[in-house]
Amino acid sequence: MSEISLQAHEHDVERARAKLAGSLATLRNPATLSAFTADLKHEALATKDSLVGQAKSAAQSTLNGFVEDLKAKAAANPAAVVAIGAGLAWRFLRHPPITSALVGMGLYSLWHTNAVRAAGGYQPYYLQEGKDRLRSRPRLPCRR
């Protein structure tokens, strides 16, 4: 080998070493790691949002298809719809959902009650107050 080609190769090796040292310094830099982490998080969130959107769209499409199919079947066979409605009406008339009705009526009544709170630090005994109010109401006639 000639002296010129050996010097050219040594020069190439020195450039490669300098480039490698620069690359290693960039990789070891904490800013590089934080930028890589931020990019990775951003990409993961974008992928998650995309997948959630696709799943939501697929579920909505399936549900819309099911509802449209049910509507078409109901239009094609109204006697079946009448039979289902009659069955539900019979069920509610024979076994009314009394618990749900009572709870709903109680919540509605509480919601529309205007209660006066005690002023200052005084806290009345609410249970006794409720018992007194219940006793003072006129009684409904009982069937026996």
C-alpha atoms as an extended CHARMM CRD file, in Angstrom:
* protein
*
       144  EXT
         1         1  MET       CA              0.0000000000        0.0000000000        0.0000000000  PROA      1               0.0000000000
         2         2  SER       CA              1.1620000000        3.4360000000       -0.6730000000  PROA      2               0.0000000000
         3         3  GLU       CA              1.6860000000        6.1070000000        1.9140000000  PROA      3               0.0000000000
         4         4  ILE       CA             -1.1020000000        8.2780000000        0.4540000000  PROA      4               0.0000000000
         5         5  SER       CA             -3.7800000000        5.5840000000        0.6170000000  PROA      5               0.0000000000
         6         6  LEU       CA             -2.7640000000        4.7150000000        4.2050000000  PROA      6               0.0000000000
         7         7  GLN       CA             -3.0840000000        8.3570000000        5.2500000000  PROA      7               0.0000000000
         8         8  ALA       CA             -6.4740000000        8.5870000000        3.4850000000  PROA      8               0.0000000000
         9         9  HSD       CA             -7.7040000000        5.5180000000        5.3600000000  PROA      9               0.0000000000
        10        10  GLU       CA             -6.4360000000        6.8800000000        8.6830000000  PROA      10              0.0000000000
        11        11  HSD       CA             -8.1930000000       10.1600000000        7.9470000000  PROA      11              0.0000000000
        12        12  ASP       CA            -11.4410000000        8.2600000000        7.1810000000  PROA      12              0.0000000000
        13        13  VAL       CA            -11.0990000000        6.3560000000       10.4670000000  PROA      13              0.0000000000
        14        14  GLU       CA            -10.6190000000        9.6120000000       12.4160000000  PROA      14              0.0000000000
        15        15  ARG       CA            -13.7350000000       11.1280000000       10.7780000000  PROA      15              0.0000000000
        16        16  ALA       CA            -15.7120000000        7.9850000000       11.6120000000  PROA      16              0.0000000000
        17        17  ARG       CA            -14.4990000000        8.1210000000       15.2400000000  PROA      17              0.0000000000
        18        18  ALA       CA            -15.4530000000       11.8010000000       15.5180000000  PROA      18              0.0000000000
        19        19  LYS       CA            -18.8760000000       11.0850000000       14.0280000000  PROA      19              0.0000000000
        20        20  LEU       CA            -19.3620000000        8.1560000000       16.4560000000  PROA      20              0.0000000000
        21        21  ALA       CA            -18.2970000000       10.3160000000       19.4160000000  PROA      21              0.0000000000
        22        22  GLY       CA            -20.8040000000       12.9960000000       18.3710000000  PROA      22              0.0000000000
        23        23  SER       CA            -23.5570000000       10.4310000000       17.9850000000  PROA      23              0.0000000000
        24        24  LEU       CA            -22.7950000000        8.9180000000       21.4110000000  PROA      24              0.0000000000
        25        25  ALA       CA            -22.8190000000       12.3710000000       22.9990000000  PROA      25              0.0000000000
        26        26  THR       CA            -26.2090000000       13.0580000000       21.4180000000  PROA      26              0.0000000000
        27        27  LEU       CA            -27.6050000000        9.7210000000       22.6320000000  PROA      27              0.0000000000
        28        28  ARG       CA            -26.2920000000       10.2630000000       26.1770000000  PROA      28              0.0000000000
        29        29  ASN       CA            -27.7580000000       13.7750000000       26.3920000000  PROA      29              0.0000000000
        30        30  PRO       CA            -30.7320000000       13.8820000000       28.8350000000  PROA      30              0.0000000000
        31        31  ALA       CA            -32.6200000000       16.1840000000       26.4710000000  PROA      31              0.0000000000
        32        32  THR       CA            -32.4800000000       13.4890000000       23.7880000000  PROA      32              0.0000000000
        33        33  LEU       CA            -33.9530000000       10.9230000000       26.1730000000  PROA      33              0.0000000000
        34        34  SER       CA            -36.7420000000       13.2730000000       27.2910000000  PROA      34              0.0000000000
        35        35  ALA       CA            -37.5570000000       14.1890000000       23.6690000000  PROA      35              0.0000000000
        36        36  PHE       CA            -37.6360000000       10.4990000000       22.7400000000  PROA      36              0.0000000000
        37        37  THR       CA            -39.8940000000        9.7470000000       25.7240000000  PROA      37              0.0000000000
        38        38  ALA       CA            -42.2190000000       12.6240000000       24.8450000000  PROA      38              0.0000000000
        39        39  ASP       CA            -42.4200000000       11.5090000000       21.2220000000  PROA      39              0.0000000000
        40        40  LEU       CA            -43.1200000000        7.9380000000       22.2950000000  PROA      40              0.0000000000
        41        41  LYS       CA            -45.8790000000        9.0490000000       24.6860000000  PROA      41              0.0000000000
        42        42  HSD       CA            -47.4150000000       11.2930000000       22.0200000000  PROA      42              0.0000000000
        43        43  GLU       CA            -47.4060000000        8.4600000000       19.4910000000  PROA      43              0.0000000000
        44        44  ALA       CA            -48.9020000000        6.0220000000       22.0240000000  PROA      44              0.0000000000
        45        45  LEU       CA            -51.6990000000        8.4690000000       22.9280000000  PROA      45              0.0000000000
        46        46  ALA       CA            -52.4310000000        9.1670000000       19.2740000000  PROA      46              0.0000000000
        47        47  THR       CA            -52.6050000000        5.4250000000       18.5800000000  PROA      47              0.0000000000
        48        48  LYS       CA            -54.8680000000        4.9020000000       21.5960000000  PROA      48              0.0000000000
        49        49  ASP       CA            -57.1810000000        7.7210000000       20.5200000000  PROA      49              0.0000000000
        50        50  SER       CA            -57.3180000000        6.3100000000       17.0210000000  PROA      50              0.0000000000
        51        51  LEU       CA            -58.1450000000        2.8030000000       18.2760000000  PROA      51              0.0000000000
        52        52  VAL       CA            -60.7890000000        4.1100000000       20.6890000000  PROA      52              0.0000000000
        53        53  GLY       CA            -62.3410000000        6.1440000000       17.8790000000  PROA      53              0.0000000000
        54        54  GLN       CA            -62.4020000000        3.1240000000       15.5910000000  PROA      54              0.0000000000
        55        55  ALA       CA            -63.9430000000        0.9350000000       18.3120000000  PROA      55              0.0000000000
        56        56  LYS       CA            -66.5530000000        3.5960000000       19.1280000000  PROA      56              0.0000000000
        57        57  SER       CA            -67.3870000000        3.9940000000       15.4560000000  PROA      57              0.0000000000
        58        58  ALA       CA            -67.6980000000        0.2310000000       14.9840000000  PROA      58              0.0000000000
        59        59  ALA       CA            -69.9160000000       -0.1180000000       18.0770000000  PROA      59              0.0000000000
        60        60  GLN       CA            -72.1300000000        2.7870000000       16.9730000000  PROA      60              0.0000000000
        61        61  SER       CA            -72.4040000000        1.3490000000       13.4820000000  PROA      61              0.0000000000
        62        62  THR       CA            -73.3290000000       -2.0760000000       14.8630000000  PROA      62              0.0000000000
        63        63  LEU       CA            -75.9050000000       -0.5900000000       17.2350000000  PROA      63              0.0000000000
        64        64  ASN       CA            -77.4110000000        1.5640000000       14.4740000000  PROA      64              0.0000000000
        65        65  GLY       CA            -77.5910000000       -1.4870000000       12.2290000000  PROA      65              0.0000000000
        66        66  PHE       CA            -79.3160000000       -3.4830000000       14.9690000000  PROA      66              0.0000000000
        67        67  VAL       CA            -81.8630000000       -0.7190000000       15.6430000000  PROA      67              0.0000000000
        68        68  GLU       CA            -82.5560000000       -0.2410000000       11.9420000000  PROA      68              0.0000000000
        69        69  ASP       CA            -82.9830000000       -4.0100000000       11.5220000000  PROA      69              0.0000000000
        70        70  LEU       CA            -85.3800000000       -4.0820000000       14.4950000000  PROA      70              0.0000000000
        71        71  LYS       CA            -87.3820000000       -1.1790000000       13.0500000000  PROA      71              0.0000000000
        72        72  ALA       CA            -87.6150000000       -2.9040000000        9.6780000000  PROA      72              0.0000000000
        73        73  LYS       CA            -88.7620000000       -6.1480000000       11.2960000000  PROA      73              0.0000000000
        74        74  ALA       CA            -91.3240000000       -4.2730000000       13.4190000000  PROA      74              0.0000000000
        75        75  ALA       CA            -92.6720000000       -2.5460000000       10.3110000000  PROA      75              0.0000000000
        76        76  ALA       CA            -92.8540000000       -5.8900000000        8.5000000000  PROA      76              0.0000000000
        77        77  ASN       CA            -94.6320000000       -7.6510000000       11.3970000000  PROA      77              0.0000000000
        78        78  PRO       CA            -96.6980000000       -5.2170000000       13.5020000000  PROA      78              0.0000000000
        79        79  ALA       CA            -98.6530000000       -8.0850000000       15.0940000000  PROA      79              0.0000000000
        80        80  ALA       CA            -95.4690000000       -9.1940000000       16.8560000000  PROA      80              0.0000000000
        81        81  VAL       CA            -94.9830000000       -5.6770000000       18.2210000000  PROA      81              0.0000000000
        82        82  VAL       CA            -98.5500000000       -5.6390000000       19.5190000000  PROA      82              0.0000000000
        83        83  ALA       CA            -97.9850000000       -9.0390000000       21.1660000000  PROA      83              0.0000000000
        84        84  ILE       CA            -94.8090000000       -7.8160000000       22.8630000000  PROA      84              0.0000000000
        85        85  GLY       CA            -96.5610000000       -4.6440000000       24.0550000000  PROA      85              0.0000000000
        86        86  ALA       CA            -99.5010000000       -6.6410000000       25.3900000000  PROA      86              0.0000000000
        87        87  GLY       CA            -97.1370000000       -8.9850000000       27.2130000000  PROA      87              0.0000000000
        88        88  LEU       CA            -95.3170000000       -6.1020000000       28.8530000000  PROA      88              0.0000000000
        89        89  ALA       CA            -98.5920000000       -4.3880000000       29.7840000000  PROA      89              0.0000000000
        90        90  TRP       CA            -99.8960000000       -7.6360000000       31.2960000000  PROA      90              0.0000000000
        91        91  ARG       CA            -96.6820000000       -8.0650000000       33.2740000000  PROA      91              0.0000000000
        92        92  PHE       CA            -96.8110000000       -4.5090000000       34.6520000000  PROA      92              0.0000000000
        93        93  LEU       CA           -100.5070000000       -4.7420000000       35.4910000000  PROA      93              0.0000000000
        94        94  ARG       CA           -100.1810000000       -8.0950000000       37.2780000000  PROA      94              0.0000000000
        95        95  HSD       CA            -96.8320000000       -7.3720000000       38.9640000000  PROA      95              0.0000000000
        96        96  PRO       CA            -96.3150000000       -3.6250000000       38.9650000000  PROA      96              0.0000000000
        97        97  PRO       CA            -92.8090000000       -2.3890000000       39.7720000000  PROA      97              0.0000000000
        98        98  ILE       CA            -94.0590000000       -0.9640000000       43.0610000000  PROA      98              0.0000000000
        99        99  THR       CA            -90.6200000000       -0.6500000000       44.6240000000  PROA      99              0.0000000000
       100       100  SER       CA            -89.3390000000        1.4990000000       41.7820000000  PROA      100             0.0000000000
       101       101  ALA       CA            -92.4900000000        3.6140000000       41.8310000000  PROA      101             0.0000000000
       102       102  LEU       CA            -92.2770000000        4.1890000000       45.5990000000  PROA      102             0.0000000000
       103       103  VAL       CA            -88.5820000000        5.0440000000       45.5220000000  PROA      103             0.0000000000
       104       104  GLY       CA            -89.1530000000        7.3940000000       42.5860000000  PROA      104             0.0000000000
       105       105  MET       CA            -92.0970000000        9.0670000000       44.3050000000  PROA      105             0.0000000000
       106       106  GLY       CA            -90.0840000000        9.4830000000       47.5130000000  PROA      106             0.0000000000
       107       107  LEU       CA            -87.1000000000       10.9890000000       45.7010000000  PROA      107             0.0000000000
       108       108  TYR       CA            -89.3700000000       13.3130000000       43.7370000000  PROA      108             0.0000000000
       109       109  SER       CA            -91.0700000000       14.3920000000       46.9640000000  PROA      109             0.0000000000
       110       110  LEU       CA            -87.7370000000       15.0290000000       48.7210000000  PROA      110             0.0000000000
       111       111  TRP       CA            -86.4350000000       16.9780000000       45.7640000000  PROA      111             0.0000000000
       112       112  HSD       CA            -89.4240000000       19.3320000000       45.8430000000  PROA      112             0.0000000000
       113       113  THR       CA            -89.4980000000       19.7940000000       49.6330000000  PROA      113             0.0000000000
       114       114  ASN       CA            -88.5670000000       23.2470000000       50.8830000000  PROA      114             0.0000000000
       115       115  ALA       CA            -86.6850000000       22.6220000000       54.1250000000  PROA      115             0.0000000000
       116       116  VAL       CA            -85.4670000000       25.4310000000       56.3570000000  PROA      116             0.0000000000
       117       117  ARG       CA            -82.0160000000       24.8600000000       57.7740000000  PROA      117             0.0000000000
       118       118  ALA       CA            -81.2330000000       25.9430000000       61.3040000000  PROA      118             0.0000000000
       119       119  ALA       CA            -79.3110000000       29.2070000000       61.6290000000  PROA      119             0.0000000000
       120       120  GLY       CA            -75.9480000000       29.4630000000       63.3090000000  PROA      120             0.0000000000
       121       121  GLY       CA            -74.2990000000       26.4540000000       64.8980000000  PROA      121             0.0000000000
       122       122  TYR       CA            -77.5790000000       24.9380000000       66.1060000000  PROA      122             0.0000000000
       123       123  GLN       CA            -78.2220000000       21.4670000000       64.7060000000  PROA      123             0.0000000000
       124       124  PRO       CA            -81.6620000000       20.1100000000       65.4700000000  PROA      124             0.0000000000
       125       125  TYR       CA            -82.3340000000       16.4690000000       66.0650000000  PROA      125             0.0000000000
       126       126  TYR       CA            -83.7210000000       15.6980000000       62.6150000000  PROA      126             0.0000000000
       127       127  LEU       CA            -85.0250000000       12.2090000000       63.4390000000  PROA      127             0.0000000000
       128       128  GLN       CA            -87.1880000000       13.4850000000       66.3040000000  PROA      128             0.0000000000
       129       129  GLU       CA            -88.3490000000       16.4110000000       64.1610000000  PROA      129             0.0000000000
       130       130  GLY       CA            -89.3890000000       13.9980000000       61.4300000000  PROA      130             0.0000000000
       131       131  LYS       CA            -91.2760000000       11.7830000000       63.9060000000  PROA      131             0.0000000000
       132       132  ASP       CA            -93.1320000000       14.8180000000       65.2810000000  PROA      132             0.0000000000
       133       133  ARG       CA            -94.1360000000       15.9850000000       61.8020000000  PROA      133             0.0000000000
       134       134  LEU       CA            -95.3130000000       12.4870000000       60.8810000000  PROA      134             0.0000000000
       135       135  ARG       CA            -97.4620000000       12.2890000000       64.0090000000  PROA      135             0.0000000000
       136       136  SER       CA            -98.9780000000       15.7330000000       63.4290000000  PROA      136             0.0000000000
       137       137  ARG       CA           -100.2160000000       14.9140000000       59.9040000000  PROA      137             0.0000000000
       138       138  PRO       CA           -103.8330000000       13.8840000000       59.4710000000  PROA      138             0.0000000000
       139       139  ARG       CA           -104.1770000000       10.1400000000       59.1670000000  PROA      139             0.0000000000
       140       140  LEU       CA           -105.6010000000        8.4440000000       56.1480000000  PROA      140             0.0000000000
       141       141  PRO       CA           -108.5500000000        6.1400000000       56.7560000000  PROA      141             0.0000000000
       142       142  CYS       CA           -107.5500000000        2.4860000000       56.8600000000  PROA      142             0.0000000000
       143       143  ARG       CA           -109.6390000000       -0.3100000000       55.4010000000  PROA      143             0.0000000000
       144       144  ARG       CA           -110.1020000000       -3.2880000000       57.6640000000  PROA      144             0.0000000000
